[in-house]
């Protein structure tokens, strides 16, 4: 299984998990032509698309994905606010007790979990596939309320450094109200590290830091800090990045 990053910023987010026979798209925030190109035209292998929430950089291209007759999965809150215009409709991630029902999407087993963001009903995903083992996907949340067992690969938001954020406000590059929105809706480097350390990482092969802020973050420092905190292979998500995501990578 390979992870392909098509976008990972406020300009647009999309990721593909792909093997020879199938692919899972995560987020619909980039031009669908980029998805087609990444799959070399073979969109028939896409078994589904997961969307975390309705903001444009994550769901802005939902109609393009739906019009390609790809099943799109999102919470009801996301569907109600995502400006769906296609004749093809998304499939609802249904609640069950305090959480959500498990979804089987092709060979991928998906368990949504609630996240903390300034939108209707945001979620992250625990994804399991025989080739990858357990994958954590968490973005656009100011903390992670859950811990996870059986992790082999992690994609986690690492959006900003509080010190850089404060300095940008002090030096007039950022208004205070925007600083508060960032604090209340995105994962800082410190909280990212805390979330990682709260989980059992012994079997993790890759940690991919996603959705970094261009103005409020420092990718080189973030990568170094996460590596020192976890001892794991760390990547910064950027368009064009491709990573072996197999459970046994060698």
BALUMDO-610781 format. One record per residue (C-alpha): x, y, z; residue in one letter. Coordinates in Angstrom, 1 decimal. Example, Ala and Ser with C-alpha at 12.3 -4.5 7.8 and 13.67 -1.06 7.14 Angstrom:
BEGIN
+--------+--------+--------+---------+
:      u :      v :      w : residuo :
+--------+--------+--------+---------+
:   12.3 :   -4.5 :    7.8 :       A :
:   13.7 :   -1.1 :    7.1 :       S :
+--------+--------+--------+---------+
//
This chain:
BEGIN
+--------+--------+--------+---------+
:      u :      v :      w : residuo :
+--------+--------+--------+---------+
:    0.0 :    0.0 :    0.0 :       X :
:    1.2 :    3.5 :   -0.9 :       X :
:    0.2 :    6.8 :    0.6 :       X :
:    0.0 :    9.7 :   -1.9 :       X :
:   -0.3 :   13.3 :   -0.8 :       X :
:   -2.1 :   15.5 :   -3.3 :       X :
:   -2.6 :   18.5 :   -0.9 :       X :
:   -2.1 :   19.2 :    2.8 :       X :
:   -2.7 :   22.9 :    3.6 :       X :
:   -5.4 :   25.5 :    3.8 :       X :
:   -5.3 :   25.6 :    0.0 :       X :
:   -6.6 :   22.1 :   -0.3 :       X :
:   -6.3 :   18.6 :    1.2 :       X :
:   -6.4 :   15.2 :   -0.4 :       X :
:   -4.7 :   11.9 :    0.3 :       X :
:   -4.8 :    8.5 :   -1.5 :       X :
:   -4.2 :    5.1 :    0.0 :       X :
:   -3.5 :    2.8 :   -3.0 :       X :
:   -2.5 :   -0.7 :   -3.9 :       X :
:   -2.7 :   -2.6 :   -7.1 :       X :
:   -6.4 :   -3.4 :   -6.8 :       X :
:   -8.1 :   -0.5 :   -4.9 :       X :
:   -7.7 :    3.0 :   -3.6 :       X :
:   -9.3 :    5.1 :   -0.8 :       X :
:   -9.4 :    8.9 :   -1.2 :       X :
:   -9.3 :   10.9 :    2.0 :       X :
:  -10.7 :   14.5 :    1.7 :       X :
:  -12.0 :   16.2 :   -1.4 :       X :
:  -10.2 :   19.5 :   -1.3 :       X :
:   -8.2 :   19.5 :   -4.5 :       X :
:   -9.1 :   19.7 :   -8.2 :       X :
:  -10.3 :   16.2 :   -9.1 :       X :
:   -8.0 :   16.2 :  -12.1 :       X :
:   -5.2 :   15.8 :   -9.7 :       X :
:   -6.8 :   12.7 :   -8.3 :       X :
:   -7.2 :   11.3 :  -11.8 :       X :
:   -3.6 :   12.1 :  -12.6 :       X :
:   -2.3 :   10.5 :   -9.4 :       X :
:   -4.2 :    7.3 :  -10.3 :       X :
:   -3.0 :    7.4 :  -13.9 :       X :
:   -6.7 :    7.7 :  -15.0 :       X :
:   -7.8 :    4.5 :  -13.2 :       X :
:  -10.5 :    6.1 :  -11.0 :       X :
:  -12.6 :    2.9 :  -11.2 :       X :
:  -10.3 :    1.4 :   -8.5 :       X :
:  -11.4 :    4.1 :   -5.9 :       X :
:  -13.7 :    2.3 :   -3.5 :       X :
:  -14.7 :    5.5 :   -1.6 :       X :
:  -13.8 :    9.0 :   -0.4 :       X :
:  -13.8 :    9.9 :    3.3 :       X :
:  -14.4 :   13.6 :    4.3 :       X :
:  -13.7 :   14.9 :    7.7 :       X :
:  -15.8 :   18.1 :    7.6 :       X :
:  -17.4 :   20.7 :    5.3 :       X :
:  -14.7 :   23.4 :    5.0 :       X :
:  -13.7 :   24.1 :    1.5 :       X :
:  -10.1 :   23.0 :    1.8 :       X :
:  -11.5 :   19.5 :    2.7 :       X :
:  -14.8 :   19.2 :    0.9 :       X :
:  -14.8 :   21.9 :   -1.7 :       X :
:  -14.5 :   19.4 :   -4.5 :       X :
:  -17.1 :   17.0 :   -3.2 :       X :
:  -19.4 :   17.4 :   -6.3 :       X :
:  -16.5 :   16.5 :   -8.6 :       X :
:  -15.9 :   13.3 :   -6.6 :       X :
:  -19.6 :   12.5 :   -6.6 :       X :
:  -20.0 :   13.1 :  -10.3 :       X :
:  -17.2 :   10.6 :  -10.9 :       X :
:  -19.6 :    8.1 :   -9.2 :       X :
:  -17.2 :    7.5 :   -6.3 :       X :
:  -19.0 :    6.8 :   -3.0 :       X :
:  -18.5 :    9.7 :   -0.6 :       X :
:  -18.7 :    9.1 :    3.2 :       X :
:  -19.3 :   12.0 :    5.7 :       X :
:  -21.3 :   12.7 :    8.8 :       X :
:  -24.8 :   14.1 :    8.5 :       X :
:  -23.6 :   17.5 :    9.8 :       X :
:  -20.9 :   17.6 :    7.1 :       X :
:  -23.3 :   16.6 :    4.3 :       X :
:  -25.9 :   19.3 :    5.4 :       X :
:  -23.2 :   22.0 :    5.2 :       X :
:  -21.0 :   20.9 :    2.2 :       X :
:  -23.0 :   22.5 :   -0.6 :       X :
:  -23.8 :   19.2 :   -2.3 :       X :
:  -25.3 :   19.8 :   -5.8 :       X :
:  -24.5 :   16.5 :   -7.6 :       X :
:  -27.4 :   14.2 :   -8.4 :       X :
:  -25.3 :   11.5 :   -6.6 :       X :
:  -25.6 :   11.9 :   -2.9 :       X :
:  -23.0 :   11.2 :   -0.1 :       X :
:  -23.5 :    8.3 :    2.3 :       X :
:  -24.0 :    9.2 :    5.9 :       X :
:  -21.5 :    8.0 :    8.6 :       X :
:  -24.1 :    6.8 :   11.1 :       X :
:  -23.9 :    7.3 :   14.8 :       X :
:  -23.9 :    4.4 :   17.2 :       X :
:  -24.0 :    5.1 :   20.9 :       X :
:  -21.4 :    7.7 :   21.7 :       X :
:  -19.5 :    7.1 :   18.5 :       X :
:  -20.0 :    5.9 :   14.9 :       X :
:  -20.7 :    2.7 :   13.1 :       X :
:  -17.8 :    0.8 :   11.5 :       X :
:  -17.8 :    1.1 :    7.7 :       X :
:  -16.4 :   -1.5 :    5.4 :       X :
:  -15.3 :    0.3 :    2.2 :       X :
:  -13.7 :   -2.2 :   -0.1 :       X :
:  -10.8 :   -3.8 :    1.8 :       X :
:  -10.7 :   -0.8 :    4.2 :       X :
:  -12.4 :   -0.9 :    7.6 :       X :
:  -13.1 :    2.6 :    8.8 :       X :
:  -14.1 :    3.8 :   12.3 :       X :
:  -14.9 :    7.5 :   12.5 :       X :
:  -14.4 :    9.4 :   15.7 :       X :
:  -15.4 :   12.9 :   16.8 :       X :
:  -12.9 :   15.7 :   16.6 :       X :
:  -12.9 :   19.3 :   17.9 :       X :
:  -13.2 :   22.0 :   15.1 :       X :
:  -15.3 :   25.0 :   14.3 :       X :
:  -17.8 :   23.2 :   12.1 :       X :
:  -21.0 :   21.1 :   12.3 :       X :
:  -19.9 :   17.5 :   12.9 :       X :
:  -16.2 :   16.9 :   12.3 :       X :
:  -14.5 :   13.5 :   12.5 :       X :
:  -11.2 :   11.8 :   12.1 :       X :
:  -10.7 :    8.2 :   11.1 :       X :
:   -9.1 :    5.0 :   12.3 :       X :
:   -8.5 :    3.0 :    9.1 :       X :
:   -7.5 :   -0.7 :    9.0 :       X :
:   -6.5 :   -2.7 :    5.9 :       X :
:   -4.7 :   -6.1 :    5.8 :       X :
:   -1.7 :   -4.5 :    4.1 :       X :
:   -1.4 :   -1.4 :    6.2 :       X :
:   -2.6 :   -2.5 :    9.6 :       X :
:   -4.0 :    0.4 :   11.7 :       X :
:   -3.9 :    4.0 :   10.4 :       X :
:   -4.8 :    7.1 :   12.4 :       X :
:   -6.0 :   10.1 :   10.3 :       X :
:   -6.6 :   13.2 :   12.5 :       X :
:   -6.8 :   16.7 :   11.2 :       X :
:   -8.4 :   20.1 :   12.0 :       X :
:   -8.9 :   19.5 :   15.7 :       X :
:   -7.5 :   21.3 :   18.8 :       X :
:   -7.0 :   18.1 :   20.7 :       X :
:   -7.6 :   14.3 :   20.3 :       X :
:  -10.1 :   13.0 :   22.8 :       X :
:   -9.3 :    9.3 :   21.9 :       X :
:   -6.3 :    7.0 :   22.0 :       X :
:   -5.9 :    4.1 :   19.6 :       X :
:   -4.6 :    0.6 :   19.7 :       X :
:   -2.8 :   -1.3 :   16.9 :       X :
:   -1.3 :    1.7 :   15.1 :       X :
:    1.1 :    1.1 :   12.2 :       X :
:    0.9 :    4.4 :   10.4 :       X :
:   -0.2 :    7.9 :   11.5 :       X :
:   -1.3 :   11.0 :    9.7 :       X :
:   -1.8 :   13.8 :   12.2 :       X :
:   -2.2 :   17.5 :   12.1 :       X :
:    0.7 :   19.6 :   13.3 :       X :
:   -0.5 :   23.1 :   12.4 :       X :
:    1.2 :   25.7 :   14.4 :       X :
:    3.8 :   26.7 :   17.1 :       X :
:    2.2 :   28.8 :   19.9 :       X :
:    5.3 :   30.9 :   20.1 :       X :
:    5.3 :   31.7 :   16.4 :       X :
:    1.6 :   32.4 :   16.5 :       X :
:    2.0 :   34.8 :   19.4 :       X :
:    4.9 :   36.5 :   17.7 :       X :
:    2.9 :   37.0 :   14.5 :       X :
:    0.2 :   38.8 :   16.6 :       X :
:    2.7 :   40.9 :   18.5 :       X :
:    4.4 :   42.0 :   15.2 :       X :
:    1.1 :   42.8 :   13.5 :       X :
:    1.1 :   39.9 :   10.9 :       X :
:   -2.0 :   38.3 :   12.5 :       X :
:   -5.0 :   39.7 :   14.1 :       X :
:   -5.8 :   38.5 :   17.7 :       X :
:   -9.2 :   37.1 :   16.7 :       X :
:   -7.6 :   34.8 :   14.1 :       X :
:   -5.1 :   33.6 :   16.7 :       X :
:   -8.0 :   32.5 :   18.9 :       X :
:   -9.6 :   30.7 :   16.0 :       X :
:   -6.4 :   28.8 :   15.3 :       X :
:   -6.0 :   27.9 :   19.0 :       X :
:   -9.6 :   26.6 :   19.2 :       X :
:   -9.7 :   24.6 :   15.9 :       X :
:   -6.2 :   23.3 :   15.1 :       X :
:   -3.5 :   21.1 :   16.6 :       X :
:   -0.4 :   22.8 :   17.9 :       X :
:    3.0 :   21.1 :   17.8 :       X :
:    2.9 :   20.6 :   21.5 :       X :
:   -0.5 :   19.0 :   21.5 :       X :
:    0.4 :   16.9 :   18.5 :       X :
:    3.4 :   15.5 :   20.4 :       X :
:    1.2 :   14.9 :   23.5 :       X :
:   -1.4 :   13.1 :   21.4 :       X :
:    1.3 :   10.9 :   19.8 :       X :
:    2.9 :   10.0 :   23.2 :       X :
:   -0.5 :    9.1 :   24.6 :       X :
:   -0.7 :    6.2 :   22.1 :       X :
:    1.2 :    3.0 :   21.8 :       X :
:    3.6 :    3.7 :   18.9 :       X :
:    5.8 :    0.7 :   19.1 :       X :
:    4.6 :   -0.8 :   15.8 :       X :
:    4.3 :    2.5 :   14.0 :       X :
:    6.3 :    2.8 :   10.8 :       X :
:    5.5 :    6.3 :    9.7 :       X :
:    4.3 :    9.5 :   11.3 :       X :
:    3.1 :   12.0 :    8.6 :       X :
:    2.6 :   15.6 :    9.8 :       X :
:   -0.3 :   17.1 :    7.9 :       X :
:   -2.0 :   20.5 :    7.5 :       X :
:    1.0 :   22.7 :    8.6 :       X :
:    0.4 :   26.4 :    8.6 :       X :
:    2.7 :   28.3 :    6.2 :       X :
:    2.9 :   31.3 :    8.5 :       X :
:    2.6 :   29.9 :   12.0 :       X :
:    4.7 :   26.8 :   11.7 :       X :
:    8.2 :   25.6 :   11.1 :       X :
:    8.3 :   22.2 :    9.3 :       X :
:   12.0 :   21.5 :    9.9 :       X :
:   11.7 :   22.1 :   13.6 :       X :
:    8.4 :   20.2 :   13.8 :       X :
:    9.9 :   17.2 :   12.1 :       X :
:   12.9 :   17.2 :   14.4 :       X :
:   10.8 :   17.6 :   17.6 :       X :
:    8.4 :   14.8 :   16.7 :       X :
:   11.3 :   12.5 :   15.8 :       X :
:   13.0 :   13.3 :   19.1 :       X :
:    9.7 :   12.7 :   21.0 :       X :
:    8.8 :    9.4 :   19.3 :       X :
:   11.9 :    8.0 :   17.7 :       X :
:    9.9 :    7.2 :   14.6 :       X :
:   10.3 :    8.0 :   10.9 :       X :
:    8.6 :   11.4 :   10.4 :       X :
:    7.5 :   13.0 :    7.1 :       X :
:    6.1 :   16.4 :    6.3 :       X :
:    3.1 :   16.1 :    4.0 :       X :
:    3.4 :   18.0 :    0.8 :       X :
:    2.0 :   17.5 :   -2.7 :       X :
:    3.8 :   14.8 :   -4.5 :       X :
:    4.9 :   12.9 :   -1.4 :       X :
:    4.6 :    9.1 :   -1.8 :       X :
:    5.3 :    6.7 :    1.1 :       X :
:    5.3 :    3.0 :    1.6 :       X :
:    2.4 :    2.4 :    4.0 :       X :
:    2.6 :   -1.3 :    4.3 :       X :
:    2.3 :   -2.8 :    7.8 :       X :
:    5.6 :   -4.6 :    7.1 :       X :
:    7.5 :   -2.0 :    5.0 :       X :
:   10.5 :   -4.1 :    4.0 :       X :
+--------+--------+--------+---------+
//
